[in-house]
């Protein structure tokens, strides 16, 4: 999860990801990342709290955009349709560079602490979505189910997207995955 936007931290992100893939996450130090990016370690810490945050720095922005997408839906929108709008936004944010997403996912899956961090970020997003759904008048159980369903759909669709051999669009996979879930829930 995470959007990689052009900007000041790009060289650091690219350097870090390259080193994580070459050496492994644990074997890469902040000084190595800074050196490869042509900056000082002090500059690194202006952009990222630690070397893990290179991979997760955009999680807050993703959560903000996800909540804004939910807020933009009409008040009468069902919980699951609201989550579908969130999935569209998330897919737009993370689905523009599949190769980068693959590389990021490779690094995360190779390290238990990073996998845990990814799950924590997704849990935080689910909790925020459930809270916002409750604020919209959705009952507690439905709000929790819809939010968790959104996270599951995201994880399944994202995994399909980064591992696909053919050229696929993340938004299309998200929609298809949610449609299949709805069909399963309907007994189809």
N, C-alpha and C positions, 0 to 999 in steps of 0.2 A: 504494500500500500504506500502511496506517496506520489506527489506530483513533482516532477523535476522541471522547473521553469528556468528559462535563460535568466541570468543575473549574476550578481557578484560572487556567489558561492559555487558557480559551475565548475571552475577549474578544480576546486577542492573536492567536489563531488566526483568528478571524473577521475581525478587522481586516486581518491579513496577506493572507488569501485574497482578500478584497474588493479590496485595493489591487493585488495581483498581477494580478487579472483586469482591473481598470480601467487600470492604468499599465504593466503588465508586470513580471516579476520583477526584471530588471536595473535598472529605473527606480525601484524601491521601496527606500527606505532603512529601517533599523531605527528611526530617529527618527520616520519617517512612521507606521510601524506602532504604535509606542508612543503617539504623539499621537492617532491614531484610536481606540485602545483606552482612552485616558484615563489612561495610566500613564507613567512615565518610561522612558527607554532602559535605565537601570539595572535596573528591574523586568523589562523584556523579557529581559535576560541572566540573570536568576534562573531563568527558565523554559526558555530556548533558547540554545544555544551560538552560533548565528548564524541568519540569516534563512532558510536552507535547512532547518534543523531544525524549523521550524514545520510543514513538510510531512512530515517523517520522524521526528518525536520519538517516536512510539509503535512504531517498528520493533523495539526491544529487547523490549518487552512482547509483541509479536506473536510474536517468535522464542521467547520463554519459554513462551508458551501453546501454540505449535505443538509444541515438544519435550515439554511436559507431556501433550499429547493423544497423542503417539506412545508415551510412557511408560505411559499408561493402557491401552494395548491389550495383550492377552495376549501373552506371550513367543512363542507359536507363530504369531502373526499374520504373514502374508506381508509382504514389504517394500511392495508396492503397496497392500495393504489398510491397512497402517500409515499410508502417505501419504494414503490416502483419509480416514482419521480426522483427520489434520492438516488436510486441505482443509475438512472440516466445521467445524473450529474456526476456521480463518482466515475462512471465509465468515461465520460468526457475528460475528466481530470487526469485519470491514470492511463487512459487507453491510446495515447498519441505516439508512444514509442515502445513497441513490443520488445525489441531487442534490449533496450535498457531495463524494462520490466523483468525480462528473463534473467539478465545478469544480476539484478538486485535480488530476485527470488532465489537464484542459485546461492548467493552469499548467505542469505537468511536461512535457507534450508540446511546449510552446512554447519550451522552453529546453534546449539540448543538455547543459549541466552538470547540470541536474535529471534528465534522462533517464539520464545516466550514474550519478548518485547512486542512482536507483531500481534500476538494474541491479546496482549494487554491493550494495545491501541484499538484493536477491533472491538474488544469488550467495552472500552470507553465510548466508542462510537455508538454501539448498541444501546448502552445506558442513556446516552444523550438523546438518541432517537426515541427511545421508550418514554423518557421524561417529556419530551416535546409532544409526543402523541397524547400522553395523559393530559397535558395542558390544553390540548385541543378537545378534550372531553371523551377521549377513547378510554374504555374501561381498562383497568390494570392488566388483566390477563391478555386481552387483545393487543394492547400496546406492547407488552413484552414479547408476545409471539410474533407480531409483525416486525419488530426491530430485530429480533434474533433471526427471523426468516430472511430479512434483508442481508444480514451478515453471511448467512449460509449461502444464499444465492450468489453474493459477491465472491465468496471464496471458491465455490465450485466453478463459476464462470471465469474467474481470473485464472484459475489453474488450467482450465481448458484452453484459454486464450494463449497463455505463455508456453504451453506444451504443444500446441497445434503445429503441424507441419505445413498446413496450407495457410494462406493469408486470410485472416479473419478479423472482423471488427468487434471490439470488446462490447460495444453497446448492443450489437445484434446477439451476441452470445448471452449477455445479461437478460435480454428480453426473452430469448428462447428458454433459458434456464428457469426463469420465473414462470413462463407459460407452462412448462413441464411440471413444475411444482404445483401450480394451480390445478392442472389436469389430474395429477396424482391425488390431491386433496379432495377432488370431486369424485374420486373413485374410478378415474379413467386410466 
